[in-house]
Amino acid sequence: MQSKKRLYKELNELDKLDEELTFQAYPINDIDLYHWQATIFGPKDTPYEGGIFFLNIDFPYDYPLNLLKSDLLLEFFILIYMEMEKYVLIHFNI
């Protein structure tokens, strides 16, 4: 399959990139090369700094001839300062 060969090539290229990148992408498991998860780190000096965002990526079996599908997984944690120095952690999953 040409798509597996292409995905292995792209995975090897990602492994060679600089560690200071603002993202990572890898297959979810060793068995299925067509389902990946990407992690995007919020860029410095932006409102997203310190944020971590996850993206599911599904490659078609005839990749790169057809487009991949992806879902952004949003998960928010909000720390709210309450009276008497107590904190409340609110967790949102979208």
C-alpha positions in Angstrom: 0.0 0.0 0.0 1.4 3.4 -1.0 -0.5 5.1 1.7 1.3 3.2 4.5 4.7 3.9 2.9 3.8 7.6 2.7 2.7 7.7 6.3 5.8 6.0 7.5 7.9 8.5 5.6 6.0 11.5 7.2 6.3 9.9 10.7 10.1 9.6 10.2 10.3 13.2 9.1 8.3 14.4 12.2 10.8 12.5 14.4 13.7 14.4 12.9 12.2 17.8 13.6 13.4 20.2 16.3 12.2 19.4 19.9 11.2 23.1 20.3 8.2 22.6 18.0 4.8 23.7 19.1 3.2 20.4 18.0 3.7 16.6 17.9 1.8 14.0 15.9 2.0 10.2 16.2 -0.2 7.2 15.5 -2.4 6.3 18.4 -1.1 2.8 18.6 1.5 0.6 16.8 -1.1 -1.5 15.0 -3.2 1.1 13.2 -1.1 3.6 11.2 -4.2 5.4 9.9 -5.3 7.0 13.2 -3.1 9.6 14.8 -3.3 12.1 17.6 -1.6 15.5 17.4 -0.7 17.7 20.3 -0.5 21.4 19.8 1.2 23.6 22.4 0.1 27.2 22.7 2.7 29.5 21.3 4.7 31.8 23.6 3.6 35.4 24.0 0.0 34.6 22.9 -3.2 34.2 24.9 -2.8 30.4 24.1 0.6 30.2 25.9 0.6 27.2 28.3 -2.4 25.6 26.5 -2.3 22.1 25.2 -4.7 21.2 22.5 -5.4 17.7 21.1 -6.4 16.7 17.6 -7.5 13.3 16.3 -6.4 12.7 12.7 -7.9 9.9 10.5 -6.1 9.2 7.3 -8.0 7.5 4.5 -6.6 4.2 3.1 -5.8 6.0 -0.2 -3.9 8.9 1.4 -2.6 11.2 0.0 -5.1 11.0 -2.8 -8.0 11.8 -0.5 -8.1 14.3 2.4 -7.6 13.3 6.0 -10.3 13.9 8.6 -9.6 15.5 12.0 -11.4 16.5 15.2 -10.2 19.1 17.6 -10.6 17.8 21.2 -11.2 20.8 23.5 -10.8 20.4 27.2 -10.8 23.4 29.4 -9.7 23.8 33.0 -10.6 27.1 34.7 -9.1 27.9 38.1 -11.3 30.4 40.0 -10.1 32.2 43.0 -12.6 32.0 45.8 -12.8 33.8 49.1 -10.6 32.8 52.0 -7.8 31.6 49.6 -9.7 28.6 48.4 -9.6 27.6 44.7 -12.2 25.8 42.6 -11.3 23.9 39.5 -14.0 23.8 36.8 -13.5 21.3 34.0 -15.2 21.6 30.6 -15.1 18.9 28.0 -16.4 19.9 24.5 
